Amino acid sequence: QDVAQKYPEGRLLMLNYDPPVRSPQVIEAEQRSSKRWELTPEGQEIVQEGSHEARVFDSIPAEGLPQSELMKLPSGKVGFSKAMSNKWVRLDKNADGGPRIFRAVESVRDSVREKLQLVQQGEAESLEEKDRNELKKRKLLMEVVIKTYWIRKGSAFSTTVTKQETDLTPEMIASGSWRDLKFKAYNFAALGIMPESGHLHPLLKVRTQFRQIFLEMGFTEMPTNNFIESSFWNFDALFQPQQHPARDQHDTFFLQDPAEATDFPMDYLKRVKKIHSQGGYGSQGYKYDWKLAEARKNILRTHTTAVSARMLYRLAQQEKFAPAKYFSIDRVFRNETLDATHLAEFHQIEGVVADYGLTLGDLMGTLREFFTKLGISQLRFKPAYNPYTEPSMEVFSYHQGLQKWVEVGNSGVFRPEMLLPMGLPEGVSVIAWGLSLER
Amino acid sequence: MPTVSVKQELLFQALGRRYTDEEFDELCFEFGLELDEITSEKDIISKEQGDGKAEGASDIILYKIDVPANRYDLLCLEGLVRGLQVFKERIKAPRYKRIMPANGDVQRLIITEETAQVRPHAVAAVLRNITFSKDRYDSFIDLQEKLHQNICRKRALVAIGTHDLDTISGPFTYTARPPSEIRFKPLNQSKEYTASEILDLYRTDSQLKHYLHIIENKPLYPVIYDSNGVVLSMPPIINGDHTKISINTRNVFVECTATDITKAKIVLDILVTMFSEYCEKQFIPQILTLMSCFSETPSSLAKLLTRMCLKSHVTGNGNNIEIEIPPTRADIIHACDIIEDAAIAYGYNNIQMTIPKTYTIANQFPLNKLTELLRQDLAAAGFTEALTFALCSQEDIADKLGVDICSTKAVHIANPKTAEFQVARTSLLPGLLKTIAANKKMPLPLKLFEISDIVVKDSTKDVGARNQRNLCAIYYNKNPGFEFIHGLLDRVMQLLSVPPSKESGYLIKAAEDSAFFPGRCAEILAKGQSIGKLGVLHPDVITKFELTMPCSALEIKIEPFL
């Protein structure tokens, strides 16, 4: 029953009734909507007076009408183009006194008006959809949505209005009056008030996780608070030759000031020079002219492996060798143009184990434990190349989301040409791996 | 990683079987290659220049394969196929032998001392009775280009020249002459030019213009002549037209001139061994003895290595292996290189995983430990952590803060790609201000912090600079909120157990600083030094960073509190 018509005030109340807050015990209301076709004001006008094109037709006498005159009529412009396309009228451009419009047919049937009349009578459904859309396009017809609420008496229906309390107060507790009061229902679907809090940076939260993993595995944190590094520690000590592409201007940030490093452990430097240029320790070396000037050049470090080199050198200077496990997570710099997948500054994660007799199997086992702690268990290893490790392996993991194997890290066993000049004992192997935090 | 483009059809023909894309991808994974892209000439042109230009281009499927940067023997179809076939035990590893010419006369290349001034070294070889097809010829040219780009470091270290031996006669002379005295018809030109004219001629050539600088300003230019004075080439720029090779060439004279003799030999070896499918050259066997380091018998180890083109057999008392290193494997310089190859042949994923028995107690780096603790508490205090770049423009740390760049003791970068990376930051403040500028739509107040490193010059360090761990916080709102920043400082000191006292704790003293509003700036003294400043930022600073609201800031160094 359309209650709204009987109680118009009630309709207003329903509209203002906020559905979520509605107490379901007093009244139950269900919302439904229906659609109906109605005439626009213009459509109504046409039902009254006839369509523009019909009116145009009617206003043309037997001898025709000058176009200029026709255009002055209220329905002139709109009606004329429609009448022309319906072929109800024709235009004689060369008539005397200017272009003249004549009736092209004897009589016309104002089908548009007929259709609109049907709609007005509530029989819009009898029209074809094509017609309805055509009239809607001409803005003569519009679809109206009607929302109705079906209301029923609820379980706690009463004709008296009781006031509901919102919350407990200290007075109610003290006096015990809460026992006799009705409380408004809570709307559990709404959100609460978020506490005012600060936030940690998401990338750094991941860094904290990695730190935790390394510490759990017994790895000691390396001091990496030096962004500026000399080419010596960043490249030469790692057995990366001086003409290697990575040392190019376009991959590495070189410093203008301070341009050169001044202090090196000279004995060690001499051994590094020798292994590059002449070989030694069972290696042929690279056989090129090693230049001190090149090694002196200061750069923004391209990897934290430079720090690992410093640490391994320090380890080698100890009287007696003790096995070590090191890690670092810190910033590195590459001279790249920025785009969606490349940054000039990013964070590198590195792990290093130095001990007697470490094998490739040990490296793979360590990686498995490391990645398992990250929730990555399916691993595959692929042969790769780094100037300072041999064998080298790229680490791949299966990504469920992307449904393919993706690279998650790089690893290898440091070359003897890097370790032996430092003074590490012959049987000591150093395995290492790295990945980027951002990935 | 260098990329080699090979026609799929040719590849399968040479390998003797077809592969599905997945099968080939798997083979590459095992061997250490990466199938980067499957495309065609048409696709490439389409991507680079649009579909219109791609009309009529070849549809032939190309495989783009990434090869390790140190494997020059895999830079062409011939090398890839050879490596894979031996790996899969379908062919035996080839042995390269030098053969004497039929008439017993060996070609000679005489190097004169003038070359020492510009390009001292040269090596040469002859490929006899070679048969080219269009594909082989293209491959020959491509390999030279790949080598030029990689190991030759864009012709600076080594330059390759290949010549039709039948158009010239030895002995050949490699010398250096003043540019005006060198005259010849360069490749594909119609007349003769002097050397200087040639350099001018190619100044606008998209390929060759990059190499002119290698010899341009030298008094003498390198040049190779035959016994009749015919110019073979003017390395590293261009060959002579007279000796150009074609598909019909039967004998090729290869010369490599260089500033690095080791690399020249490697390049020559590669070029010659790759195309000696069609002729042969001898190698110098290197005998290495290896002790087994994974639990494989010496004989199975020898078998594994042979699959990697490192022919091996067991010697001595059955515990040693003798390995022949072919000239194609310039990357083998130590026994560890051989071990990697053995592991690859064994299959990395077949190796048993073990955990090292290394027992160590872990230690945190104290500065990082302190940083982690402070971070947590600053977030708990209602501030949001930011992560900003360590590199910035000069203005960011100087002009925008009202100081001169020279007084900042900043580290300057020599080759930044943009002005945003001119210097390393000497303060965390610019980064945080830029962060706010990028987040103006966020609701106020904005409370940010960062605990991270800045960089300053320090002549006591071996590299001349050091990092310093700073803590910086800013409060940005309709009112400057100095009391909040001050309160944060008090809280930080409380966390560090530093009491607000002159004698044993910290003290705040009024100070002046161009970055702060006059009268609203203070210095913080603790541990016997000034550890930083706090205050209301100067309106100039605020506008220079494109901000509109008042702002107060705090920046201190935390290393004294370790």
Interface residues (C-beta under 8 A of the other chain):
Chain A: E196 S197 G198 H199 L200 H201 L203 L204 T208 R211 F214 L215 M217 G218 F219 T220 E221 M222 P223 T224 N225 N226 F227 I228 E229 S230 Q243 P245 Q249 H250 F253 F254 L255 Q256 D257 P258 A259 E260 A261 T262 D263 F264 G279 G282 S283 Q284 G285 Y286 K287 Y288 N298 L300 P323 A324 K325 R331 F333 N335 E336 T337 A344 E345 V353 D355 L358 T359 L360 G361 D362 M364 G365 T366 R368 E369 R380 F381 K382 P383 A384 Y385 P387 E390 P391 S392 M393 V413 R415 P416 E417 I431
Chain B: F29 E30 F31 G32 P68 A69 N70 R71 R153 L157 D260 T262 K263 C293 F294 I333 H334 A335 C336 D337 I339 E340 A343 I344 Y348 N349 I351 Q352 M353 T354 I355 P356 K357 T358 Y359 T360 I361 A362 N363 Q364 F365 L367 N368 E372 R375 Q376 L378 A379 A380 A381 G382 F383 T384 E385 A386 L387 F389 A390 L391 V411 H412 I413 A414 N415 P416 K417 F421 A424 K447 F449 D453 V455 K457 S459 K461 D462 V463 G464 A465 R466 N467 R469
